[in-house]
């Protein structure tokens, strides 16, 4: 079966980012009305304004502000009266190592990556129940299966999010809401580019990063054929799941892959330089902001 996007009301958090904006464009091409939600109001409005079709809205919302999230869904209620698809896509990471990070930065990352999708989904329930075919799609990460040694807070948030969304999917199924998650590996977005220039987790650069279009295809397949989880790169997901059958071997496995990952990150940085997206200044990498 193919999910009919025509006239569907779809809300995407992190909607102005690389994956979020690609999702919104795909939904709009299919005839959906997109609610592009981002903390950056100007970018949210710009993405919504550039979408094909009509009825799209760009809204700013700090998803760490519960009152703001409630106001967001009050506005959706007033405008649309229902929500057909909620896409929890917001996320963040940091290249700061655990032993030097501030407590406040740890709390913020956990709150944004783990708590905000749960709270957003909970507040959206009445609107989802007003739909005849309600869906919840959450962008998790292969970091929700495999521990990323250099980014433990991201790993913690994604491990928790994966488990929570599996449980929520089982709970909501009998109530008429189908929920599932997409678990991408490293994806060529601004967040990954920032992590690369900051010298972040090299383990995720074993292979060239996938593109936002790969994640979009996985989300569409999840809508077409509802499942609990989908993986844009199935072979990669199989590898990490097999590795987790013997977690005590990880200290021996990590060094085998670290060198390859560091070389992959160096190639990615050079690719960013060739695309005009990064440069070296005084021996340090930095992003070149896109116009």
C-alpha positions in Angstrom: 0.0 0.0 0.0 1.0 3.6 -0.6 0.2 6.2 2.1 -1.9 9.0 0.6 -0.5 12.3 1.6 -3.2 14.3 -0.1 -4.6 16.9 2.3 -2.9 15.3 5.3 -1.9 17.7 8.1 1.7 16.9 9.0 3.8 18.6 11.7 7.6 18.3 11.6 9.8 19.4 14.5 13.2 20.5 13.6 11.5 21.3 10.3 14.0 23.9 9.0 17.0 21.5 9.3 18.5 19.3 6.6 16.3 16.2 7.3 13.3 18.2 8.4 13.1 20.4 5.4 13.6 17.5 3.0 10.7 15.7 4.7 8.5 18.7 4.5 9.3 19.1 0.8 8.4 15.4 0.1 5.2 15.6 2.1 4.2 18.8 0.3 4.9 17.3 -3.1 2.4 14.6 -2.2 -0.3 17.1 -1.4 0.1 17.4 2.4 -0.3 20.6 4.4 3.0 21.0 6.4 3.5 22.7 9.7 7.2 23.5 9.8 8.3 23.8 13.5 11.7 25.1 14.4 13.3 27.3 17.1 14.4 29.6 14.3 11.3 31.5 13.3 12.8 33.0 10.1 14.1 29.6 8.8 10.8 27.9 9.6 8.8 30.5 7.7 11.3 30.4 4.8 11.1 26.6 4.5 7.3 26.7 4.6 7.1 29.5 2.1 9.3 27.6 -0.4 7.2 24.4 -0.3 5.0 23.5 -3.3 1.3 23.6 -2.8 -0.7 25.6 -0.3 -1.7 25.6 3.3 1.8 25.4 4.8 2.8 27.2 8.0 6.2 28.0 9.5 6.1 28.3 13.3 8.8 28.9 15.9 8.7 26.9 19.1 11.2 26.2 21.9 10.4 22.5 22.5 12.0 22.8 25.9 9.3 25.2 26.9 6.2 23.1 27.8 3.9 26.1 27.7 5.2 27.0 24.2 4.5 23.5 23.0 1.0 23.7 24.3 0.5 27.0 22.5 1.8 25.4 19.4 -0.8 22.6 19.4 -3.5 25.0 20.5 -2.7 26.9 17.2 -2.8 23.6 15.2 -6.2 22.9 16.8 -7.6 26.3 15.9 -6.3 26.1 12.3 -6.7 22.4 11.4 -8.7 20.7 14.1 -6.6 17.5 13.7 -3.1 16.2 13.1 -2.6 13.3 10.7 1.2 12.8 11.1 3.5 14.0 13.9 7.2 13.8 12.9 9.5 14.1 16.0 12.7 15.1 14.2 14.4 17.6 16.4 17.8 16.7 17.9 21.2 17.9 18.9 24.7 16.6 19.7 27.9 18.0 21.1 31.6 17.3 20.5 32.5 18.2 24.0 33.8 15.2 25.9 31.8 13.9 28.9 34.6 14.6 31.5 34.6 18.4 30.7 31.0 19.1 29.8 28.9 21.3 32.0 26.0 19.8 33.9 23.7 22.3 32.2 24.7 21.1 28.7 24.1 17.5 29.7 20.6 18.3 30.9 19.8 20.4 27.8 20.8 17.6 25.4 18.8 15.0 27.3 15.8 17.3 27.5 15.8 18.1 23.8 16.6 14.7 22.4 14.6 12.5 24.8 12.0 14.5 26.8 10.8 16.9 24.2 9.7 14.2 21.7 7.8 12.4 24.5 6.1 15.6 25.7 5.4 16.7 22.2 3.8 13.4 21.4 1.7 13.4 24.6 0.4 16.9 24.0 -0.5 16.0 20.4 -2.6 12.9 21.3 -6.0 14.7 21.2 -5.2 16.1 17.7 -4.0 12.7 16.5 -7.1 11.0 17.8 -9.1 13.5 15.7 -7.5 12.0 12.5 -8.9 8.9 10.7 -5.4 7.5 10.2 -3.0 9.0 12.7 0.7 8.4 12.6 3.7 9.3 14.8 7.2 9.0 13.2 10.3 9.7 15.3 13.9 10.2 14.1 16.0 8.2 16.5 19.5 7.1 15.4 21.7 4.1 15.1 23.2 5.7 18.2 20.0 4.3 19.9 21.4 0.8 19.4 25.2 1.2 19.4 27.1 3.2 22.0 29.1 6.1 20.6 32.0 6.4 23.0 32.7 10.1 22.2 29.1 11.2 22.6 27.6 9.4 25.6 24.9 12.0 26.3 23.6 11.7 22.7 23.8 7.9 23.0 21.9 8.0 26.3 19.2 10.2 24.9 18.8 8.0 21.8 18.8 4.7 23.7 16.1 6.1 25.8 14.1 7.5 22.9 14.2 4.3 21.0 12.9 2.3 24.0 10.2 4.9 24.7 9.0 5.0 21.2 8.8 1.2 21.0 6.7 1.2 24.1 4.5 4.1 22.9 3.9 2.3 19.6 2.7 -0.8 21.4 0.5 1.2 23.7 -1.1 3.5 21.1 -1.7 0.9 18.4 -5.0 -0.3 19.9 -6.1 3.4 20.3 -5.8 4.1 16.5 -2.4 5.7 16.4 0.4 4.0 14.5 3.9 4.9 15.7 7.3 4.0 14.4 10.9 5.2 14.3 13.5 5.7 11.7 17.1 4.9 12.8 19.6 6.7 10.4 23.3 6.6 10.7 25.5 9.7 10.0 23.6 12.0 7.6 25.0 14.9 5.7 23.3 17.8 7.6 24.5 20.9 9.3 24.6 19.1 12.6 27.0 16.5 11.3 29.1 19.1 9.6 29.4 21.0 12.9 30.3 17.8 14.7 33.0 17.1 12.0 34.7 20.5 12.3 34.5 20.3 16.1 36.3 16.9 16.0 33.4 14.9 17.2 32.6 11.2 17.1 34.9 9.6 14.4 33.2 6.2 14.7 30.3 7.3 12.5 32.5 8.1 9.5 33.2 4.4 8.7 31.4 5.1 5.4 30.5 8.3 3.6 27.5 9.9 5.3 24.1 9.2 3.8 21.9 12.1 2.4 18.7 13.5 3.9 16.9 11.9 0.9 17.8 8.5 2.2 16.1 9.3 5.5 13.1 10.7 3.7 12.8 7.4 1.7 12.8 5.5 5.0 10.1 7.7 6.5 7.9 7.3 3.4 8.4 3.5 3.6 7.3 3.6 7.2 4.2 5.5 6.3 3.5 3.1 3.4 4.0 0.0 5.5 3.8 0.7 9.2 6.4 -1.0 11.3 8.0 -0.3 14.7 11.4 0.6 13.1 13.1 1.1 9.8 16.7 1.7 8.9 17.9 3.8 5.9 21.0 1.5 5.7 19.8 -2.0 6.7 23.2 -3.6 6.3 24.8 -1.1 8.7 22.0 -1.6 11.2 22.6 -5.3 11.1 26.2 -4.9 11.8 25.7 -2.7 14.9 22.9 -5.0 16.2 25.3 -8.0 15.9 28.0 -6.1 17.7 25.6 -5.5 20.6 25.2 -9.3 21.1 28.5 -9.2 22.9 28.9 -5.7 24.4 31.9 -6.9 26.5 33.9 -7.1 23.3 33.4 -3.4 22.5 36.7 -2.2 24.1 38.5 -4.6 21.7 36.3 -3.7 18.7 36.5 0.1 19.0 40.2 0.5 18.2 39.8 -1.6 15.0 37.3 0.9 13.7 38.6 4.2 15.1 41.4 4.6 12.6 39.0 4.0 9.7 36.5 6.4 11.1 39.2 9.2 11.6 40.2 8.7 8.0 36.6 8.9 6.9 36.0 12.1 8.9 39.1 13.6 7.2 37.7 12.8 3.8 34.4 14.2 4.8 36.0 17.5 5.9 37.8 17.7 2.6 34.5 17.1 0.8 32.9 19.9 2.8 35.8 22.2 1.8 35.4 21.3 -1.9 31.7 22.1 -1.6 32.5 25.5 0.0 30.9 24.4 3.3 34.0 24.3 5.5 37.4 25.9 5.6 40.6 25.7 7.7 41.6 28.8 9.6 44.9 28.8 11.5 44.9 25.0 11.4 41.4 24.7 12.7 38.3 23.7 10.8 35.1 25.9 10.8 31.9 25.9 8.9 31.1 28.4 6.2 27.6 29.5 6.8 25.3 29.0 3.8 23.5 32.0 2.5 
